[in-house]
Amino acid sequence: MDSPTQNTSLQRLQNVEKRVVRVLELASSVMDELASPTGPRKEIVNNHCREFMQLIKDIQMTLRDEIKSACEYRPFEKCDYGSRISNEICCKKIEYILSQLDGMQSTIEEYQGAV
């Protein structure tokens, strides 16, 4: 099941997608207005351009936030890599300690043999 954070993140990205579509519609409307045989209507062009710029700003802010949150490392919950590596490191540490203990044991035996 998806976490609530993933759901809200997906919802925000879906809203960005809708805004991108709206931005394209606005750009198309402005192009149509500029190509009008009677000439562009200044008020309509200004309104579309204002909305276009606001939507671009909103899209940038949302994507920036989503990129920041995606960069925060969240390991995949079913991934066993971390625990597997941790176990391997522990095994290597135990092997090292055992070799040190074996060395100490042989030193003790040599010392007792010399006495």
C-alpha positions in Angstrom: 0.0 0.0 0.0 1.3 3.5 -0.8 2.1 5.8 2.2 0.2 9.0 2.6 3.3 11.0 1.7 3.6 9.1 -1.6 -0.1 9.8 -2.3 0.2 13.5 -1.7 3.3 13.6 -3.7 1.6 11.9 -6.6 -1.4 14.2 -6.2 0.9 17.3 -6.4 2.6 15.9 -9.5 -0.8 15.3 -11.1 -1.7 18.9 -10.3 1.5 20.0 -12.0 0.6 18.0 -15.0 -2.8 19.7 -15.2 -1.1 23.1 -14.9 1.3 22.2 -17.7 -1.7 21.4 -19.9 -3.3 24.7 -18.9 -0.1 26.6 -19.7 -0.1 25.0 -23.2 -3.7 26.0 -23.7 -2.9 29.6 -22.7 0.0 29.7 -25.0 -2.2 28.4 -27.8 -4.9 31.0 -27.0 -2.3 33.8 -27.1 -0.9 32.5 -30.5 -4.5 32.4 -31.9 -5.1 35.9 -30.6 -1.9 37.2 -32.1 -2.7 35.6 -35.4 -6.2 37.1 -35.5 -7.0 39.0 -38.7 -8.5 41.8 -36.7 -5.4 42.1 -34.5 -4.8 40.9 -30.9 -7.0 42.1 -28.1 -4.6 43.6 -25.6 -6.7 42.8 -22.5 -7.1 39.1 -23.4 -3.4 38.7 -24.2 -2.4 40.5 -20.9 -4.8 38.2 -18.9 -3.5 35.0 -20.6 0.1 36.1 -20.2 -0.4 36.9 -16.5 -2.1 33.5 -15.8 0.7 31.8 -17.9 3.4 33.4 -15.7 1.7 32.6 -12.5 1.2 29.0 -13.5 4.9 28.7 -14.5 5.9 30.0 -11.1 3.6 27.6 -9.3 4.9 24.7 -11.4 8.5 25.6 -10.7 7.9 25.9 -6.9 6.0 22.6 -6.8 8.6 20.7 -8.8 11.4 22.2 -6.7 9.7 21.0 -3.5 9.1 17.6 -5.0 12.7 17.3 -6.1 14.0 18.2 -2.7 11.7 15.7 -1.0 12.8 13.0 -3.5 16.4 13.7 -2.7 15.9 12.8 0.9 16.9 9.1 0.9 14.1 6.8 1.9 15.2 3.2 1.5 12.8 0.8 -0.2 11.0 -0.9 2.6 11.3 -4.4 1.1 15.0 -4.0 0.3 17.3 -6.2 2.4 20.6 -4.7 1.1 21.2 -2.6 4.2 20.6 -5.5 6.7 22.6 -7.9 4.5 25.6 -5.6 4.3 25.4 -5.0 8.0 25.4 -8.7 8.7 28.4 -9.2 6.5 30.3 -6.5 8.3 29.4 -8.0 11.6 30.6 -11.4 10.4 33.9 -9.9 9.3 34.3 -8.2 12.7 33.6 -11.5 14.5 36.2 -13.3 12.3 38.8 -10.6 13.1 38.0 -10.8 16.9 38.3 -14.6 16.7 41.7 -14.4 15.0 42.8 -12.0 17.7 41.6 -14.3 20.4 43.4 -17.2 18.7 46.6 -15.2 18.7 46.1 -14.3 22.3 45.4 -18.0 23.2 48.6 -19.2 21.4 50.6 -16.4 23.2 49.2 -17.6 26.6 50.0 -21.3 25.7 53.6 -20.3 24.7 54.0 -18.3 27.9 52.7 -21.2 30.1 55.0 -23.6 28.2 58.0 -21.5 28.9 57.3 -21.3 32.6 
